[in-house]
């Protein structure tokens, strides 16, 4: 199955071509959240480099978040347009947190964590065993303390992955003695791993709709609601 995978949930803009679990080629760069300008030229460059057209793909994979509200919408809208252009093609969304979990290849518990600033985060818990990732706690929004209180019931080591693991390592260590942290370069979403997670979802028939995963309201909406409360 030939897949085109799109990543726009954070500062990374990326696209990946894969055949089943084999990565054929990919382009990634940090573009400072200018995905509206960068994504389509990046995809076009990748396709031209590999002499491919959108019609040559059997399916599509997209990061649906959590992450940048604008970036997620751009990635989802682009993927939906590709899906609509090909009859009966396969597709799935993948959570940013699940994609991060695929960075970890050690058996055991994996907590993917994305920094939301001000000691808040998005997190999810997975178990990696026999080369398979299973979800134990679904993606949620919480404070770091709330996350640690949830995870402290697990007595085995937990590997933390994501930019939140870098930002809040000092806080997590204060609450949890069983925390494991990775080298910094492993805490970024890897488009290859996003593609692998997507292929397995499609292969197993566990696909996710192409809808943005918003675990909390956009800042502008929260500010408006606070203003209306005061009026």
N, C-alpha and C positions, 0 to 999 in steps of 0.2 A: 504494500500500500504506500503510494507516494503522497507525502503530506507537506503542506506549507504551514509553518508555525510562526505566529506573530507575537512579539513581546513589546508592550508599551505601558506597563503598569507603574513604572518608576522613571528614573533618569535614563535608563538603558532603552535604546531603540534597537530592536533586533528582528531578524527574520531567518528562518532555518528551513532547509530542504532535507527531508529524510525519506528513506525507503525502509519501511518496517522499523526496526530498531537501529538501523545504520544511518548515521549522519552523512549526507552527501556534501553539503556546504552550508555556510551561514555567514551573515554579516551582522555585526553588533558595534554600536558605539554609544558613548555617553554624550547626549546632545542637549542636556539642560532643559528637558521637558518641552522641546520644540517639535514634538512628534507630528503635528499637523503639517509641517513643512518637510519633514525628513522621511516619514515612513514610506510613502509611495515611491520616491526616487530610490530609496534603499532596496525596496522589493524589486523594482524594475532593474536595478543594477544586478541583483542576485539572479534574477531570471535570465537576463541577457548573458551573463557570465556562464550559465549552465545550459543555454540554448533551450529554454523552457518557456511555456505560456501557462497562464492560469488554467486553461482547459486541460493541461496535461496532468493535473493533480486529482487524486482520488478523494482527498479530504483536506480539512483545515483545522488547525488548533489555535486557540487564542487565550492569552492570560486575561482572566476576567476580574482580577483583583483579589484582595483589597490592595489599594495603592492610590495613585494620583487619579482623582475623579475625571479630569479632562483626558489624561492619557488612556485610561481604561475605555472611555467612550469612543475615542479614535480607533483603538485596536478592535473593539467589538464591531463598530460600524463598518470598518474596512473588511473584516472577516465575513460579516453577514453579506456584504455586497459580492464577495467572491463566491460564497455558498449559493446565493441566488442565481449566479450566472451559470451554474453547472447542475444539470438535472441529476437527482438521486445521489449526490455526493455525501460523504460522511463528514461529521464535524463534532467538535466538543470544546467547551470551555474548560480551563484548568485554573484552580486557585493559585495565586502567587505563593501562598503558604505551602501548598503541596509541591509546587515546582522547587521551592527552596529545600524541602525535605529530601528531594532526589540528589542534592549535593552531598548528602551523607551516605556513606557506603558501609558503615559499621552496624552490625546487628544491635538492636535495642531500641530504646525510646528516643524520639527526635521531637524537639519543640521548635517549630518555625516561628520566628518573631519579627515583626516589622515595626519600626519606631514610628509612633504617632506624635511624638514630642510631649513635653511636660509630664514625663513618667507614665505615659500611656502607650499602649501597643495593640496590634492585632496579633493573635497567636492561634496556633492549632497544634495538636499532639498526634504523632504518628508512631507506629511500631514497624521497624524494618526487620524482616526475618525471611530467610529462604528467597532472597532477592525480590521480595514483595513488600510494598508499603501499604499498611492498613491504618485508617483514620480512627483514633480513639477519642479525640475531642475536636469537634468541628470548628471552623474558623469563627473567632469571636473577638469583640473589642473589650478591653479591660485595662485597668491600671496594672503596673508592674507588680504591686503588692497583691492585688486580686489574682493575678496569674500565678504568682508563687504560692499563694494559699491554696489554689486549685491543684497545683502540681505536687505539693508536699506530701500528698497521700501516696505518691509513687516512690517506693524505696530503692528502686534500681537506678543506675546512672541515667541521666537525661542529657543528650547532646543538643545544645542550642545553636541555631543557624539563622542568619538574617542580619540586617543592619541593626535591629533591636538588640541582638546579642552583643554587638560591639558597643552600642550606646549605654546599655544598662547592665553590663557584666558586673560592675562593682555592686549594684543593688541586688542582683540575683544571687551573687555569692554570699551576701549577708543573710539571705533567707534560706538558701539551699546548699547543702553540703555535697549533693550528688550531681552537681552541674559540671558539664564538660563543654569547653569552647574550642572553636576551630581557628585555623589560620585565617587572617582577615580576608584573603582573596576568595575563600570558599563561602563567604556570606552574601554574595551577590547572585541574583537569579541568572541561571545559565540557560540560554535558549535551547541548547541541545537537550538538557534535562526536561525542559518544558515539552519539547517534541516527544521525548520518550514517554513521559507521563500521559500525553495526549494519545499516542498510539495505543498504549495499554488500555486506556479508557474505551477507545473505539473498539478495539479487538474484543474486549470483555463485555461490550454492550452496556457499559455504565456511563454513557455520555451525559454531559451537563449542558444545559441550554446556554446560548450565547447572550447572556444578560449580565450587566455589571454587578459585581458583588460589593454592595455598599453596606458595610457593617456599622457605619454611623453617618449621620447627615452631613452634607457639605458645609464647610465653615460659613459660607454666605447665608445658607438657610438657617443655621443655628443662630447667627447674629441677628437675623430678621426676627426669629421667634423670640429671642431675648428682648429685642426692642419692643415687640408687640405686647409682651408681658408687662413692660414698664409703662406703656401708654395707657 
